[in-house]
């Protein structure tokens, strides 16, 4: 299901910073955010207090509004806005729960690789990944093994440990795979350059937000 006119207009109002636009967005989608938080916590057997839920919801909303709605501006409208926000909210929730768990269980000894891994596992909005549609396009260009890692991390919200266990690969190989994927994604972005990296014929350049 593609983007409906009501949501398209709501996004345009937010981007234009119209008075009341953000409140309307929150009124329309806060229930979805709460549902994603509760469902994600249930799947991970995490007990949340009402305060925890409020904190997670606030974090999701902050990530959405950050950098002048960068997450929403990355949305291309190839799916419903609700579906896109579900993926974004779930990913942020998963990483925030993982961060809190790691913080509680933190040991005095600092492991450099752990610090680097946590930096890699920040929500997509904070590390500048261009959006769900771009990730989907990138997946078609990656080797099968890399494709699985990228899909599980960005689209399913899996942690490094879960990916390592399911794919039977070392944890310390996941970060480099994601780094290569992000580099390839940015190199292929029309906003970064207008060059064609392959033999494909030129296509008219579309303007971006």
N, C-alpha and C positions, 0 to 999 in steps of 0.2 A: 504493500500500500504506500503510495507516494504522499508527499506533503500536501495537506489540504489547505484551501485558501485561508481559513480562519487562523491556522498556525503560521502561515506565510506572512499574513498581516501582523500577527503578534510579534514575530521576529523583526519585521521591518520597524515596528514601533519601538522595540527595545534598542535596536541599532541606532535609531534616530534620537534616543533618549527622551521620548515623549513622556510627559508627566503621567504617572499611573501605569505605564507599560510594564515595568518590572513587577509591580504588585499584581497585575492581571496574570502575568506569567506564573508567579508563585501560586496564586489562587488556583490556576488551572493544573499545575503539575506537582504541587507539594505532596498531594496524596500519593502520586506515583512514586515520588522519592521515598516516602515513608514505607510504602509497600516493598520497594526494592531493599531497603535497609533491613526490614524485618525478615524478608525471605532469605537474604544473604546470610544474616546471622543464624537463621534456622538451619540452613544447609551446612554451616560450619560449627553447629552446636555451641554457639556463643550466646550467653545470656546477657541481654542488654537492659539497663535501667532506663526509665523514661528520660533521664538526663543524658544518657549515652546516645539515645535515639535523636534527641534534639541536637546534640553536638555533631553527630554524623550528618544530619540533614543540613545543618548550617555549613559544614565543610563542603558538602556537595554543591550547595547554592553559591558558596564563595568561589569554588572552582569554575562554576558556570559563568559567573559574572566577571571573573578575573581577566585582566588585559583587554578590557572593553569587549566582553563577550566572545573571547577568542574561540572557545569551544563551540558556541552557536554559530559563529561566522564560518567555522570549518564544515558545517553541515551543508550538504549539497542538495538535499531534498529528494534523494532517491529512495528513501524509506519514510515511514511516518515519523513525526517528531517524537512521539511517545516511544517508539522503538529505539530511536537514537539515544534519547535521554535515559532509557533503561540500561543500555550498555554503558553509558558514561557514569551513571550513578552507581551501578554495580561495581565497576572497576575502581572508582574512588573509594567506595565502601570497603571492598576487599583489601585494598592497600592500606587504608586507615586502620582497619582491624589488625592487619599484620603488623603495622608499625607499633600499635599499642601493645600487642602481644610481645613483640621484640623488646620494647622499652621495659615492660614488666620483668621480663626474664633476662635483662641485660646483665652481663657479668663485668667485673672491673677491668678485665683485660680487653683491650680494643683490637679487634681483628680488622686489618685494612681492607681485606676482601669483603667483609661484612658491610663495612661502611660504603664501599663502592657499590655493592649490591643494593643497599637500601636507596642509594641515590638513583640507581637505574629503575627501581620499583616505584618511584613517585607516580602519581596519577598522570594520565596522558596530558591533561591540560597544562600541567606545570613544566613539562619537558618539551612542549612545543610540537608534538605529533599532530599532523595537519588534519586528521579527521578519520572517521570510520570508513567513508568511501575510499579514501586514499589508501588505507590499510588493506582494504579488500582488493584494490587494484594491484597493490604491491605483492600480495600473496600469490597472484598468478605468475609472477616473474621469479619467485624464489625456488630454490631446490626443495624437494619434498620435506626433508628434515627441518630446514629453516622455516618452512611454511607452517609446520606444526607448532614450532616454538612461538612464532609471532602470533598465530591465531589463538593459542592458549593464553598467552600473556595479555594481549591487547583486546581481544574480542570476548574471551571467557573469564578474564580477570584472575587467572591462576597465579599462584606464587611460584618463585623459582624452585622451591622444594617440591611442590606438586608436579611441576613440569619435569623435573629431574626424575622423580619416581615413576611417573606414567610413561615417559619416553625412554627411561633407563639410560640417561646421559648424565655426565658430571655437572654439578651445579655451576661450577666455575666456567663452563662453556656457554652458558645461556646469555650472560651479559654481552659477550662479544657478538653473538648472533643478533641480538636486538640492536646493538650499536651499528652493525653493518646494515641492518634493515632500515634503521632511521636515516642513515647516510644515503642509501639508495633512494629512499622515499623523497628526501629533500632534493637530491640531484635530479630526480624526475619531475619535480614540481614545476609547473609553468610559471609560478611566481618567482622562482629562483633563477631560471634561465629559459630561454626560448629555443635552446638547441635540441636537436634530435640525436639521441645516443645510438640509434640503430639505423637499419636501412629503411625503416618505415617511411612512406611518403609524408611530406609536410601536410599539416592540417592547419586550418585557420586558428589563430590564437584567440582563445576566449578571454574576456576580461574577468578578473577575479575580484572578490570583495576587497 
